Amino acid sequence: MIIAAVTAFFFTFMGTISGVYRVSVGLTPMQLVLVGTALELSVFIFEIPTGIVADLRSRRLSIIIGYAIWGLGFILEGSFPFFGTILLAQVVWGLGYTFTSGAQDAWLADEIGEENLTLTYLRATQISQIASLVAIGLSVYIATFNRGLPLIIGGIGLAGLSLFLIVFMPETRFRPVARAERESWRKMWGTFKDGYDVVRGAPILLIIFTIEVFIGLHSEGIDRFWEAHLLRNFTLPSFGDGWDTVYWFGIISIVTMIGTLIMTEFVKRRLKVDQENNALNAMMAFITLTVAGVMLFALTSNVTVALGAFMALAVFRGTIGPIHAAWVNKKVPSEVKATVLSMLGQTNAVGQIISGPLMGVVATVWSVRAAFVAVAALLAPIVPLYVRAKSQQTPDLRQQ
């Protein structure tokens, strides 16, 4: 819960203005997606090796290293507002991300038990929303003086978190391999092969990996273009002298956070998503609503409708995340969990690497609106994949 609160605070502190920062320093639509591509290439290259290290040595150590490197990447981006250094920063914090991706979920599952994951993820999401609400106002205020300063402060915060975890983070249930085998590349390859064999032999995991491809394919367009779409295709209302455009992005973030907090509480209380059938039904519904929101955001010419559509789709995406993470986590055996989850992260990165430049071409040759229509088309196939997963209703692999 502390990790959830602190990371949410600093990521929101940075994320509220990061897109505005990149647009304000003059990045073109193609450069915006190349920034994302650099990040995802970094994730693609480092995801599985860092996941294997987490399984063989220490998930706690991997997480601590990850937040330290992640913080350094954000400090670099905020300090030097140039396209080249922003690209380099993505590589650095992409490396940091891979040390936490998979390892953090696997560490949590070991420490609290897989039966407690779904409700824990939902509660952590709610705590994250509260922490993020606090961060938004501070970020917007500081960004009115210097667009890059929230990135620098956020990076320092993440590096500080790694120092906190050195002292206070427990790891009581993880069992690494014997010391003689820890640094063996043969053992690392064996761990990867075990993870690969688990995926290849389980139809449900093949479906999950296919879903992850489409998640990666669609997300790059939304994440890289939504600020540019609002800034370049609409005139955002002003509320008097001294009104800075960045205030609107603070408002969007606040509404989205509150909406996600309310929605996750509703899901937790009413939908019983700790049961697989209910989780799949909820995910299908939220994906369908997200597709509709993306299309409306792409096609409307009314700024009020555009703002409402984006905030709605952001709430749907934020709510489905913890449900999907818990559902996937329950399907993977503990002994290869970090490796398989890292493979999933790499699969997502492949989707983003493929779609990023394509979305950049669409936005450059046609328009950013056309890119969002393409995003909706890439998101829609996830619905029948969840239907397919529901029809199988296979038991958790950890029970086989």
Legacy VTK file of the C-alpha trace (Angstrom):
# vtk DataFile Version 3.0
C-alpha trace
ASCII
DATASET POLYDATA
POINTS 400 float
0.000 0.000 0.000
2.903 2.371 0.691
4.437 1.560 -2.688
1.063 2.136 -4.331
0.603 5.517 -2.623
4.127 6.822 -3.222
4.412 5.687 -6.833
0.939 6.999 -7.634
1.812 10.370 -6.112
5.044 10.839 -8.034
3.870 9.296 -11.305
0.825 11.561 -11.247
3.030 14.477 -10.251
5.029 13.828 -13.430
2.342 12.390 -15.674
-0.113 15.253 -15.285
2.164 17.525 -17.287
4.608 15.185 -19.095
2.606 15.208 -22.340
2.120 18.962 -22.147
5.853 19.338 -21.462
6.742 17.364 -24.593
4.289 19.277 -26.758
5.482 22.589 -25.293
9.128 21.895 -26.178
8.108 21.379 -29.799
7.868 17.629 -30.352
5.938 16.702 -33.512
3.379 13.825 -33.605
6.042 11.528 -35.072
8.553 12.539 -32.410
5.941 11.923 -29.715
5.476 8.333 -30.857
9.225 7.839 -31.298
9.586 8.787 -27.640
7.127 5.999 -26.854
8.891 3.602 -29.213
12.226 4.240 -27.494
10.606 3.423 -24.166
9.024 0.229 -25.434
12.221 -0.924 -27.165
13.976 -0.540 -23.840
11.244 -2.587 -22.158
11.425 -5.202 -24.926
15.182 -5.621 -24.575
15.376 -5.740 -20.785
12.024 -7.245 -19.686
12.805 -10.957 -19.683
16.419 -10.738 -18.372
15.320 -8.611 -15.422
12.347 -10.903 -14.782
14.613 -13.933 -14.699
16.953 -12.168 -12.273
13.959 -11.452 -10.025
13.012 -15.140 -10.013
16.565 -16.366 -9.370
17.948 -13.809 -6.921
15.503 -11.474 -5.164
12.281 -9.813 -6.199
12.796 -7.238 -3.455
16.243 -6.325 -4.801
14.895 -6.091 -8.331
12.139 -3.680 -7.238
14.587 -1.473 -5.300
16.963 -1.229 -8.278
14.036 -0.528 -10.586
12.726 2.509 -8.734
16.228 4.004 -8.438
16.873 3.736 -12.188
13.333 4.840 -13.022
13.835 7.994 -10.990
17.086 8.811 -12.772
15.322 8.601 -16.131
12.709 11.168 -15.159
15.340 13.520 -13.726
17.176 13.365 -17.067
14.036 14.117 -19.092
12.991 17.085 -16.980
16.474 18.585 -16.868
17.188 18.670 -20.609
14.175 19.662 -22.806
15.556 18.340 -26.086
14.293 15.535 -28.295
17.546 13.545 -28.070
17.790 13.635 -24.292
14.081 12.882 -23.926
14.663 9.780 -26.089
17.618 8.728 -23.930
15.554 9.256 -20.784
12.947 6.785 -22.071
15.615 4.109 -22.438
16.806 4.699 -18.876
13.420 4.649 -17.207
12.308 1.773 -19.435
15.182 -0.234 -17.939
14.041 0.764 -14.461
10.481 -0.283 -15.239
11.550 -3.778 -16.268
13.137 -4.368 -12.877
9.748 -3.743 -11.221
7.480 -5.248 -13.892
6.537 -8.785 -12.998
8.760 -8.758 -9.907
6.409 -6.526 -7.913
3.311 -8.596 -8.734
5.183 -11.834 -8.033
6.553 -10.474 -4.725
3.059 -9.450 -3.624
1.532 -12.803 -4.539
4.192 -14.619 -2.501
3.867 -12.355 0.545
0.066 -12.177 0.920
-1.176 -15.252 -0.984
-2.865 -15.343 -4.374
-6.343 -15.642 -2.845
-6.005 -12.089 -1.511
-4.787 -10.445 -4.714
-7.980 -9.119 -6.309
-9.257 -7.151 -3.328
-5.724 -5.964 -2.532
-5.244 -4.649 -6.076
-8.563 -2.845 -5.940
-7.768 -1.300 -2.542
-4.322 -0.280 -3.777
-5.942 1.355 -6.797
-8.192 3.385 -4.505
-5.244 4.470 -2.358
-3.414 5.392 -5.547
-6.286 7.605 -6.642
-6.259 9.491 -3.334
-2.480 10.001 -3.493
-2.779 11.122 -7.091
-5.422 13.716 -6.250
-2.984 15.334 -3.847
-0.228 15.273 -6.479
-2.238 16.875 -9.283
-2.688 20.293 -7.720
0.970 20.539 -6.720
2.121 19.423 -10.161
-0.064 21.920 -12.015
1.002 24.784 -9.756
4.716 24.046 -10.184
4.314 23.514 -13.952
2.990 27.057 -14.381
6.509 28.222 -13.467
8.552 25.472 -15.121
7.100 22.633 -17.210
10.056 20.331 -16.542
10.317 20.779 -12.770
7.577 18.221 -11.865
9.552 15.578 -13.780
12.709 16.346 -11.823
10.914 16.326 -8.445
9.069 13.109 -9.343
12.307 11.395 -10.326
13.898 12.378 -7.016
10.831 10.980 -5.225
11.093 7.589 -6.924
14.800 7.367 -6.157
13.937 8.186 -2.550
11.375 5.379 -2.523
14.108 2.895 -3.395
16.063 4.049 -0.341
12.964 3.609 1.850
12.440 0.078 0.525
16.024 -0.909 1.336
15.172 -0.403 5.011
11.515 -1.405 5.276
10.510 -3.783 2.450
10.059 -7.416 3.587
10.690 -10.560 1.595
9.798 -13.588 3.703
8.402 -16.222 1.343
10.627 -16.022 -1.707
12.988 -18.977 -2.117
15.849 -18.379 -4.563
17.796 -21.202 -6.162
20.981 -22.501 -4.578
23.945 -20.095 -4.522
25.981 -22.288 -6.877
23.297 -21.972 -9.539
22.312 -18.314 -9.125
24.674 -16.860 -11.696
24.420 -19.688 -14.171
23.233 -18.626 -17.613
22.073 -22.214 -18.081
19.792 -21.820 -15.067
18.552 -18.471 -16.381
17.773 -20.061 -19.730
16.075 -22.953 -17.945
13.847 -20.569 -16.026
12.899 -18.794 -19.242
12.224 -22.128 -20.970
10.028 -23.256 -18.075
8.010 -20.063 -18.433
7.777 -20.525 -22.192
6.661 -24.143 -21.812
3.966 -23.116 -19.346
2.622 -20.549 -21.815
2.809 -22.865 -24.835
1.028 -25.677 -23.017
-1.838 -23.594 -21.614
-4.531 -22.311 -24.016
-5.720 -19.743 -21.488
-2.236 -18.196 -21.330
-2.083 -18.061 -25.114
-5.316 -16.071 -25.013
-3.875 -13.804 -22.319
-0.768 -13.160 -24.416
-2.915 -12.329 -27.445
-4.935 -9.897 -25.330
-1.684 -8.288 -24.214
-0.646 -7.726 -27.835
-3.827 -5.761 -28.524
-3.478 -3.838 -25.260
-0.044 -2.766 -26.438
-1.243 -1.993 -29.967
-3.995 0.356 -28.842
-2.395 2.059 -25.847
0.409 3.887 -27.639
-1.954 6.033 -29.676
-3.976 7.123 -26.648
-1.018 7.756 -24.385
1.014 9.762 -26.902
-1.662 11.810 -28.674
-4.459 12.733 -26.278
-2.812 15.945 -25.022
-1.833 16.970 -28.546
-5.386 16.249 -29.763
-6.909 18.546 -27.140
-4.304 21.291 -27.570
-4.239 21.369 -31.373
-7.788 20.440 -32.400
-9.801 22.276 -29.752
-9.818 25.635 -28.037
-9.910 24.871 -24.332
-12.032 27.381 -22.383
-10.286 30.084 -20.384
-11.551 31.287 -17.011
-9.885 34.678 -16.910
-6.527 36.388 -17.016
-3.673 34.281 -15.727
-5.412 31.023 -16.672
-2.770 28.576 -17.849
-3.728 25.782 -20.253
-1.996 23.293 -17.968
-4.801 23.851 -15.430
-7.136 21.955 -17.756
-4.914 18.893 -17.579
-5.053 19.112 -13.807
-8.852 19.209 -13.947
-8.913 16.230 -16.308
-6.653 14.269 -13.985
-8.719 15.122 -10.889
-12.025 14.127 -12.494
-10.476 10.926 -13.825
-9.022 10.007 -10.442
-12.304 10.601 -8.602
-14.222 8.687 -11.265
-11.841 5.725 -11.054
-12.035 5.750 -7.255
-15.837 5.590 -7.369
-15.882 2.973 -10.120
-13.406 0.644 -8.419
-15.388 0.873 -5.176
-18.551 -0.050 -7.077
-16.769 -2.973 -8.746
-15.376 -4.215 -5.443
-18.701 -4.013 -3.600
-21.155 -5.151 -6.264
-19.527 -7.238 -8.990
-17.565 -9.816 -6.933
-14.673 -9.802 -9.393
-12.623 -12.164 -7.233
-14.686 -14.820 -9.038
-13.351 -15.499 -12.541
-16.667 -15.425 -14.381
-17.608 -12.066 -12.880
-14.145 -10.651 -13.595
-14.397 -11.607 -17.270
-17.890 -10.109 -17.582
-16.672 -6.857 -16.029
-13.636 -6.675 -18.301
-15.730 -7.255 -21.414
-18.102 -4.466 -20.405
-15.338 -1.972 -19.642
-13.454 -2.702 -22.870
-16.650 -2.172 -24.893
-17.259 1.151 -23.155
-13.645 2.167 -23.747
-13.961 1.521 -27.499
-17.060 3.716 -27.591
-15.257 6.448 -25.645
-12.251 6.429 -27.991
-14.483 6.727 -31.059
-16.415 9.632 -29.558
-13.197 11.371 -28.538
-11.867 10.940 -32.081
-14.900 12.134 -34.023
-16.545 14.906 -31.997
-15.844 18.549 -32.769
-17.387 19.764 -29.491
-14.783 20.478 -26.828
-17.154 19.609 -23.946
-18.010 16.239 -25.489
-14.319 15.578 -26.189
-13.359 16.288 -22.593
-16.179 14.100 -21.264
-15.349 11.231 -23.649
-11.692 11.230 -22.721
-12.321 11.326 -18.984
-14.855 8.489 -19.285
-12.522 6.241 -21.284
-9.706 6.997 -18.837
-11.922 5.850 -15.942
-12.803 2.634 -17.775
-9.119 1.921 -18.507
-8.160 2.630 -14.901
-10.831 0.314 -13.531
-10.105 -2.641 -15.770
-6.372 -2.599 -14.962
-6.410 -4.139 -11.463
-9.102 -6.670 -12.418
-7.072 -7.839 -15.410
-3.821 -7.937 -13.397
-5.333 -10.096 -10.654
-7.000 -12.441 -13.151
-3.727 -12.956 -15.042
-1.684 -13.368 -11.857
-3.846 -16.248 -10.690
-3.148 -18.179 -13.891
0.624 -18.406 -13.555
2.581 -20.854 -11.311
4.604 -19.141 -8.590
7.987 -20.610 -9.553
7.971 -18.873 -12.968
5.576 -16.047 -12.152
8.006 -13.117 -12.509
9.391 -14.559 -15.738
5.988 -15.157 -17.340
4.677 -11.768 -16.210
7.811 -10.182 -17.663
7.144 -12.045 -20.912
3.687 -10.491 -20.857
5.255 -7.082 -20.384
7.513 -7.739 -23.352
4.522 -8.791 -25.434
2.812 -5.516 -24.569
5.990 -3.677 -25.576
6.029 -5.435 -28.961
2.478 -4.233 -29.585
3.456 -0.667 -28.748
6.655 -0.835 -30.816
4.632 -1.949 -33.829
1.765 0.496 -33.402
3.733 3.585 -32.355
5.374 4.421 -35.709
2.202 3.373 -37.565
0.106 5.732 -35.439
2.704 8.429 -36.074
2.373 7.943 -39.818
-1.435 8.031 -39.622
-1.351 11.204 -37.510
1.189 12.872 -39.827
-0.321 11.879 -43.175
-3.989 12.150 -42.196
-4.713 13.511 -38.709
-4.600 12.774 -35.001
-8.349 12.101 -35.218
-7.695 9.327 -37.730
-5.106 7.865 -35.372
-7.734 7.610 -32.615
-10.138 5.819 -34.962
-7.347 3.321 -35.627
-6.845 2.977 -31.854
-10.506 1.991 -31.402
-10.156 -0.621 -34.154
-7.127 -2.126 -32.394
-8.898 -2.218 -29.033
-12.112 -3.908 -30.211
-10.668 -7.459 -30.732
-10.015 -7.765 -26.986
-13.743 -8.268 -26.348
-14.060 -11.576 -28.283
-10.807 -12.753 -26.699
-12.340 -12.307 -23.238
-15.400 -14.173 -24.529
-13.091 -16.988 -25.621
-11.415 -17.043 -22.215
-14.808 -17.182 -20.532
-15.889 -20.151 -22.652
-12.867 -22.163 -21.511
-13.219 -21.478 -17.762
-10.040 -23.433 -17.156
-8.805 -23.901 -13.587
-5.862 -21.839 -12.386
-2.574 -23.341 -13.599
-1.153 -23.163 -10.096
-3.715 -25.844 -9.161
-2.765 -28.226 -11.961
LINES 1 401
400 0 1 2 3 4 5 6 7 8 9 10 11 12 13 14 15 16 17 18 19 20 21 22 23 24 25 26 27 28 29 30 31 32 33 34 35 36 37 38 39 40 41 42 43 44 45 46 47 48 49 50 51 52 53 54 55 56 57 58 59 60 61 62 63 64 65 66 67 68 69 70 71 72 73 74 75 76 77 78 79 80 81 82 83 84 85 86 87 88 89 90 91 92 93 94 95 96 97 98 99 100 101 102 103 104 105 106 107 108 109 110 111 112 113 114 115 116 117 118 119 120 121 122 123 124 125 126 127 128 129 130 131 132 133 134 135 136 137 138 139 140 141 142 143 144 145 146 147 148 149 150 151 152 153 154 155 156 157 158 159 160 161 162 163 164 165 166 167 168 169 170 171 172 173 174 175 176 177 178 179 180 181 182 183 184 185 186 187 188 189 190 191 192 193 194 195 196 197 198 199 200 201 202 203 204 205 206 207 208 209 210 211 212 213 214 215 216 217 218 219 220 221 222 223 224 225 226 227 228 229 230 231 232 233 234 235 236 237 238 239 240 241 242 243 244 245 246 247 248 249 250 251 252 253 254 255 256 257 258 259 260 261 262 263 264 265 266 267 268 269 270 271 272 273 274 275 276 277 278 279 280 281 282 283 284 285 286 287 288 289 290 291 292 293 294 295 296 297 298 299 300 301 302 303 304 305 306 307 308 309 310 311 312 313 314 315 316 317 318 319 320 321 322 323 324 325 326 327 328 329 330 331 332 333 334 335 336 337 338 339 340 341 342 343 344 345 346 347 348 349 350 351 352 353 354 355 356 357 358 359 360 361 362 363 364 365 366 367 368 369 370 371 372 373 374 375 376 377 378 379 380 381 382 383 384 385 386 387 388 389 390 391 392 393 394 395 396 397 398 399
